[in-house]
Amino acid sequence: MARGAALSPRKKPRQERSRQTVAAILGAAAQVLERCGYAGATTDAIAQRAGVSVGSVYQYFPNKDAILVALVERHMDEGSRLLAGMLAEVRGKPVDLEALIRRFVDAMMALHRNDPKLHRVLFEEAPLPASLRRRLQRYEDEFAESVASLLAELPGLRMESPTLAAHIVVRSIEGLIHSFVLHPPPDIEPETFCQEVVALLVGYLR
């Protein structure tokens, strides 16, 4: 994968027509990556799928890797909005532990089940730059901090540190749901899996 400036968009779209072009390029890139994988995707194929010239693609993105980074950033923004909305719904309201964990599990399942083939390419096939992986880690750490504040307010929990417990909860849910959606075990329904994840973490916290 390219590095540094080669992973940044060449220019940001400022007019509605330019924003539509970039949206078309990213939408086409998602479809091409799903169908061809990281190695098989090309800027020519992306341009053709988007209905634009290759020159139009290069006007906004210097290479395929820059497009891929933009797709990961779009996914991160989507996840951030989803989880922020979930936290806003429960913060300051009476909620029990099982309901809190279930909401988190459901949110992560919804996020990961949206375009799982693309998710696999972005996070398992593509060599993401270290800077982007650090951003992903910061997002996870920030969310764990918010979860820690919620756990600290719940009665009857057995934990020495809400911060440690929150990191275990967040990373467990992320890892388990990621693995289930991208590599589903046979004959296990998502609802059954979610119930077991909730039971596992509620048991840990209590």
C-alpha positions in Angstrom: 0.0 0.0 0.0 1.1 3.5 -0.7 2.0 5.8 2.2 1.6 9.4 3.4 0.2 11.9 0.9 -0.5 9.1 -1.6 -3.3 7.9 0.7 -5.0 11.3 0.9 -7.6 12.6 -1.5 -6.2 15.0 -4.1 -9.0 17.5 -3.4 -12.2 17.7 -1.4 -15.5 18.0 -3.3 -17.0 21.4 -2.6 -19.9 21.6 -5.1 -22.9 19.3 -5.2 -21.9 17.8 -8.5 -18.4 17.1 -7.2 -19.8 15.4 -4.1 -22.1 13.3 -6.3 -19.1 12.2 -8.3 -17.1 11.2 -5.3 -20.1 9.4 -3.9 -20.4 7.5 -7.2 -16.7 6.6 -7.1 -16.9 5.3 -3.6 -20.1 3.3 -4.2 -18.5 1.8 -7.3 -15.3 1.0 -5.5 -17.3 -0.8 -2.8 -19.0 -3.0 -5.4 -15.7 -3.7 -7.3 -13.9 -4.6 -4.1 -16.7 -6.9 -3.0 -16.6 -8.7 -6.4 -12.9 -8.7 -7.1 -11.2 -8.4 -3.7 -8.4 -6.0 -2.9 -5.9 -7.6 -5.3 -8.3 -7.8 -8.2 -9.8 -4.3 -8.0 -8.4 -1.6 -10.3 -9.1 2.1 -10.8 -10.2 1.3 -14.4 -12.8 -1.1 -13.1 -13.9 1.4 -10.5 -14.2 4.2 -13.1 -16.2 2.0 -15.4 -18.6 0.9 -12.7 -19.1 4.5 -11.6 -19.7 5.7 -15.1 -16.9 8.2 -15.0 -13.5 8.5 -16.7 -10.3 7.3 -15.1 -9.2 10.9 -15.1 -12.2 11.8 -13.0 -11.2 9.2 -10.5 -7.6 10.5 -10.3 -8.9 14.0 -10.0 -10.0 13.1 -6.5 -8.0 10.0 -5.6 -4.3 9.4 -6.5 -4.7 5.6 -6.5 -6.7 2.6 -5.4 -5.4 2.6 -1.9 -6.6 6.2 -1.3 -10.1 5.1 -2.3 -9.9 2.2 0.1 -8.8 4.5 2.9 -11.8 6.7 2.1 -14.1 3.7 2.3 -12.7 2.7 5.7 -13.1 6.2 7.0 -16.7 6.2 5.8 -17.3 2.9 7.7 -15.7 4.4 10.8 -17.9 7.5 10.6 -21.0 5.3 10.2 -20.0 3.2 13.2 -19.2 6.3 15.3 -22.7 7.7 14.6 -24.4 4.4 15.3 -22.6 4.0 18.7 -23.0 7.6 19.6 -26.7 7.4 19.0 -26.9 4.2 21.1 -25.1 5.9 24.0 -27.3 9.0 23.8 -30.4 6.8 24.1 -29.2 5.2 27.3 -27.2 7.9 29.1 -29.0 9.5 32.0 -31.9 6.9 31.9 -32.5 3.9 34.0 -31.2 0.8 32.2 -30.2 -2.6 33.5 -27.0 -4.3 32.6 -28.4 -7.0 30.3 -30.3 -4.3 28.3 -27.2 -2.2 28.0 -25.0 -5.0 26.7 -27.8 -6.2 24.3 -28.1 -2.8 22.8 -24.3 -2.7 22.1 -24.3 -6.2 20.7 -27.2 -5.4 18.4 -25.6 -2.2 17.2 -22.3 -4.0 16.4 -24.2 -6.8 14.6 -26.1 -4.3 12.5 -22.8 -2.5 11.6 -20.9 -5.6 10.7 -23.8 -7.2 8.7 -23.9 -4.2 6.4 -21.9 -5.3 3.4 -19.9 -8.1 5.1 -18.0 -8.9 1.9 -16.7 -5.4 1.7 -16.0 -5.5 5.4 -13.8 -8.6 4.9 -11.9 -6.9 2.1 -11.3 -3.7 4.0 -10.3 -5.2 7.3 -8.8 -8.6 6.4 -7.4 -8.4 2.9 -6.2 -4.8 2.5 -3.0 -3.7 4.1 -4.3 -0.7 6.0 -1.8 1.9 6.9 -0.6 2.1 10.5 -2.1 5.7 10.9 -5.6 4.4 10.0 -5.3 1.5 12.4 -4.3 3.9 15.1 -7.5 5.9 14.4 -9.6 2.8 14.6 -8.0 2.0 18.0 -8.7 5.5 19.2 -12.3 5.2 18.3 -12.5 1.9 20.2 -10.8 3.4 23.2 -13.0 6.5 23.3 -16.1 4.3 23.1 -14.8 2.1 25.9 -14.4 5.2 28.1 -18.1 6.0 27.5 -19.0 2.5 28.4 -16.9 2.6 31.5 -18.9 5.7 32.8 -22.1 3.8 32.2 -20.9 0.6 34.0 -19.7 2.7 37.0 -23.3 3.9 37.5 -24.9 0.4 37.5 -25.4 -1.3 40.9 -24.4 -4.9 41.7 -21.4 -5.3 39.4 -18.3 -7.1 40.5 -15.4 -5.3 38.9 -12.2 -3.8 40.3 -12.0 -1.2 37.5 -14.9 0.0 35.3 -12.2 1.1 32.7 -10.7 -2.4 32.5 -14.2 -4.0 32.4 -15.3 -1.7 29.6 -12.3 -2.5 27.5 -12.9 -6.2 27.9 -16.6 -5.8 27.0 -15.9 -3.6 24.0 -13.1 -5.7 22.6 -15.0 -8.9 23.2 -18.1 -7.7 21.4 -16.1 -6.3 18.5 -14.0 -9.4 18.1 -16.8 -11.9 18.5 -19.3 -10.1 16.2 -16.6 -9.5 13.6 -15.7 -13.1 13.5 -19.3 -14.3 13.4 -20.4 -12.1 10.6 -17.3 -12.6 8.4 -16.8 -16.3 9.1 -20.2 -17.5 10.3 -20.2 -21.0 11.9 -22.7 -23.4 10.4 -26.2 -23.8 11.8 -26.0 -21.0 14.3 -28.5 -18.2 13.9 -27.4 -14.6 14.6 -30.1 -14.2 17.3 -28.8 -17.2 19.2 -25.2 -16.0 18.9 -26.2 -12.6 20.2 -28.0 -14.1 23.2 -24.9 -16.1 24.1 -22.6 -13.1 23.8 -24.9 -11.1 26.1 -25.0 -14.0 28.6 -21.2 -14.3 28.5 -20.6 -10.6 29.3 -23.4 -10.2 31.8 -22.0 -13.2 33.7 -18.5 -11.7 33.6 -19.6 -8.4 35.0 -21.8 -9.8 37.7 
